[in-house]
């Protein structure tokens, strides 16, 4: 136990409080069991440790552990929880719980057997928390931490402070909001930077190495996280990465499942399975028509990369139109909105049709609709039904 306490102290020394992710204020920290999911590099560990150090004051009854610590070579999570409880422990933070083989069973045992202990854990976004070996659905409150919004990127890298807006603000007040934001700030250069290298907090370690680190994260997600969660073998991981590469070459990708299956020597069911596993791992976003289900055996209408940085990591020169569509869809989904593929336009959410285009994009395709907006690139301020694309980056 002493080695775990020493590990915690070493980790806490590195944690600063100069930037908090949007999710921090949305979490009900009083829940007995809290699960924080999200892609690698999004800041789940920092979020938990900031709560431990600055909100709780690093109290003696709180312990932070990581599930891949060598302590677990010959100890169990339940052992740690019981020992910690006997020493007066009341809060247990568990990082990367998906790396522990019997995570769901032991979390259930800790929750039921130690009713005075709070458990806060992080996990890969691909982990199906409610479908583990033990039923945690009545016990855990789960939150998803996405990558940085454009708004957060400006706070994180430039110290600029802006309030989040909602989709109704973009639809009804985009002109006044964009004018207020751009009064003393030219957003387009920063926005172009964000699209390429601004989605994950690792940007703080330098722009020059960002895409290289992102490629390493992609490999780790497939080779390690999905290998743990979906029992991939090395051959499976290679096929999944090949599928990701095929999709990246032509996003937005309109999938022909039969063709993909033949090309990759896979069954149709395997192709569907890998697509949705990559979506759950936050490497892809899928888009379906309104009213269409999201079964893992149902073909999505379009497949996008999850964020624009992936386009720059996986392709030498991503197409501009695809990048801005990827950005808008990403920010809408991360803001918690339900997004579908409309008959006309690019996206529809909350009854609002969104058509994404360049600065000269006209309204011909959607002007006959009752409720629409043009998301216009290379534009600083909005005019009428035209809003700057970058403003969607203020949704969370």
N, C-alpha and C positions, 0 to 999 in steps of 0.2 A: 504493500500500500504506500510506503514511503516513496518509492520510485514514481508512482502515479502523481503524488502530491508535488514532487519536485518537477515533474514534467509539466504540470499545470502552472506552476510558478514561472517557469521559463517561458511558456507560451504567453502568459498574461503580461509579462514585461514588454512584449512587442506590440501590444494592442493600444491603439490611439482612439480618440473620440472626436476627431475633427470632421468626420463624415459618417452619416448614418443612412443606410438604405431605406427606401420608401416603406418596406415591409415592417420595419421595426415598430412603427407606431400603430400598425394594423393588427399585430399579434396580441391576443389576450394572454398575457404572461401569467395569469393566475390559474389557468387550466392545469389539471393534474398531469396530463400527458400531452405534449406538444411535438408535432413532427414538422420539420422544415425541409421541404424538398427543393431541388433546383439543380441547374446544370453546374458542372465543375467550373470553378473560377468566378462564380457569381457573388460570393461573399458570405456563404452560409456560416462558415466557421467564425469569421469576424463578427457577424451579427450576434451569434450566441455568446461569444466572449465579451463583446461590448456590454451585453445585458448582465453577464456575470460580474464584470469588473466595475462598470460605471453605474448601472441601475441598482444592482444588489450590493455593491461595495466589496465584492470578493469575500463573502462571509465564510467563516470556518465550517459551516454546515453544507457548503456547496462544493462539488467536485466535478471537474471536466476531464473526460477521458476520450480517447479515440479508439474505435473498434479494431483498428489494425495495429495497435500497440503490441509489442512482443510480450507484454504481460499476459495476453490472452492465449499464448501458446500452451499454458498449463493452468489457466484460470477461466472461469465463465463470467458472463455479465451478471448472472444471478449471485455468484460468489462475491463480486465487487459490491453489488448493491447491499447484500446482507452485511458484509464487513463494514461498509461505510455507515449503514444504519446503526450498527452496534456502537460505532464511534461518535454518534450524534448527528450523522449526516441526514439531511432532509431534501437536498436537491442534487440530482445527477444529470449532468450534461453528457451526452454520448454523440460523438462525431462520427460520420460515415458508418452508420449502423448497418448498412447493406453489406458491409464486408465481414460481418459476423454471421456464421452459418445458420444458427437457430434464433435469429433476432426476434422474430414475432412471438415465438413461444416464450422466450425468456422475458421480453418486455411485458407480456401478459402476466407472467408469474410475479414479476416485480410489482406491477400495478396492483394486482390482487392481494399479494402477500405482504406488501409494505404500504398500507393505505396512507401513511403520513409522508411518503416520499413523492416528490415531483420529478417527472422524467421529461427532459427536453432533448430531442435528438435531431440530427440532420441525416439526410439520405439522398442518394441519387434521384433525380427527377424521374428516372425510369422505374423506380421501385413501386410496386403495387402494394401499398401499405395495407389496404383493406382486403387483400387476397393472399395474405401469408398463411402459414400453417395454423396460426391462431387468429381468432376473430378479434381485431382491435377496433372495429367500427364504432362501438359504443364507448370506447375509452380514449381515443386519440383525436385531437383537433389538428388538422393538417393545413399547412400553408405552403404556397409555392413562391419561391424567390426567383424572379426572372433576371436577365441581364440589365445593365444600365439603360434607362431611357435617355433620350437626348437631353432632357432637362437635368437628369442626375449627372450626366457626363459633364455638363457645364458647371454644376456645383462642385463636382469631384476634381476636375482639372483646372478650373478657372476661379473657383470660389464665388461664383455668381449665384444668387439666390432667386429662384422663381417658384411660384405656387403651381401645383398641378391643376389642370383644367379637365373638363369632361367633354364627351362627344357632342353634347348639346351646345356647349360653348363654341366649339369649332363650327357647328352648323349655323348658329345664330349670331355669334359675336366675333367671328374670326378677324374681321377688319380692325376692330378696336383693340383686341388682345394682341394681335401681331404688331400693331403700331406702338403699343405700350412697351412690348418686349424689345423692339428694334429702335427705340428712341435714342439709346446710347450704346447700341450693340449691333454689329453686322453679323447675322447668324450663319450666312452661307459658307464661309470658309471653315468654321467650326463644325458645321453640319457635314460637310464633305469628309472631314477628318473622322468624325464619329462613324459615318457609314463604313469606313475602311478599318479603323482600329479602335473604336470607342465603346464597344458593347460590354466588355468585361473589365472589372477593376484592375486587372493585371496591366492595364495601360499605364499605371503609376510606375511600373518597372521599366518603362521606355517604349517609345513607338517603334524603334528599329527592330526590336526583338519580338514585337507583339504577334505578328502573323506566324512566326516560327513556333512560339509558345502555343498559339491556337491550334496549329497542326498537331502538336504533341498532345494537347487536350483531347482532340478528336480521336487520336489513336488510343489514349487511355480510356476514354468513354467506351469505345468498342471492345478493346482488348481486356480491360479490367472490369469496369462497371457492368457492362452487359454480359460479360463472361460470368461474373458472380451471379447476376440476377436471372439470366436466361440460359445458363449452363452452356455457353458457347465453347466450342473447341477451337483450336487455332485455324482450322480450315473454314469453320463457320465465320469467324471474325474476318477473314480475308474476303469471303463472299459478300459480307455485309458492307465492308468498306468499298468494295467494287461497285455495289449497288448505289451507295452514296455518291461515288464518283460519276456514275452514269447520270444520276438525277441532277447533279451539280452542273453538268455540261449543258443542260437544256432547260433549266428552271425559268419560268414556271413550267413544270413538267406535267403533261397530260398523259397519265400512265396507260400503257397498253400491257396489261399484266401477262397475257399469253406470250407476247413478244419478249418481254423481260425474262420470263421463266425459261424460254428456249435459249435466249442469249446467254443466260447465266447457269444453265443446266440445273434449274431448281423447279420444284413444284409450284403451282400457282399459290397454294396455301402458304408456302414458305416465303414467297415474295410479299404477300400481304402481311405476314407476320413480321418480317424484317422492316417493312415500311413503317408499321405502327410502333415497333420497338424503337426505331430511330426517331419517330415523333415523340414518344414518351421520354426519350433521352435528351430531348431538346436540340436535336440536330436537324429536324425537319418540321415543317408545319403543313398540315393537310387542309384542303378546302373542299367542301361538298355543297351541293345545292340545298336550298331551304327545304326543310322537312325530311331530308335524307338522313338516315341513321348513321352511326359511326361504328358499325360492327367491323371487327378486324378482318372479316371476309368480304367486305364491301369496298369497291374501288372508289377512292376519292376523285373528284373532278379534276383537281390540280394539286400538285405537290410543290412546295416552296422550301428553300433552305430556311432554317429557323430564324436566322438573323443575317444581316448584310455582311458582317465581317467574315462569315463562312464563305461567302461568294469570292472574296478577295484571297482567302486562304486556299480555296480549292480550284479556282480558275485564275488564269493569268490576267485576263482582261474581261471582267464580267460586264454584261450588257447593261447600260444605264437604266433602261426602262424596267428591266427585271429587278435591279437593285432597289429602285424606289417602290415598286410593288411589294417586294419582300419587306421593306422597312415599314410600310403602312400596315400590312397584315400583322407583322410582328408586334407593333405597338398597340394595335387594337386588341389582339389576343392577350398580351401582357397586362393590359388595363382591365382584363376580366370580361371583355365583351364577347358575345356570341357573333361570329362572323360566318356568312354563307356566300356562295357563289350565285349572283343574280343572273337573270336572263339577259339583262342589259347592264353595262357597267362592270367594274372589277370586283367590288365587294358590296355587301349589304349588311348593315347592323342596326338594330333598333329602328327598322323601317327606313333608314337612310341609305341611299345608294351612293357609292363613292366611285368616281372615275379618276384614275391616276394618270398623269401625263406630264409633258414638258411645259415650258413657260407659255408656249403658244397653243396649248390644248384648248379646243373650243367645246361648246356644250351640245353639239349636234346629236351625239349618241344618246344623251340622257335628258335633254331639255323638255321632252314631253312627259317626263315623270313628275309625280307630285312632290317628291322630297329627294333632292339630290345635291351633291357637292362635287366640285372639281378640285382634286388635290394637285396643285400646280408646282412643278419643280422650278428651281432657280428663280424663285419669287420671294421677296422679303415680306410683303404685306398683302392681306387679303382684299378682295373687291367683290362684293355681292356673293354669288355662289362659288367663287374661286377662293380657295384657301391655300396658303403655302404648305407644301408637303412637310416641311420641318416641324410645323405646329403640332402634328400628330405625335411628335416626340415629347409633348408636355402632358400626355394623358395619364402618366403615373410618376 
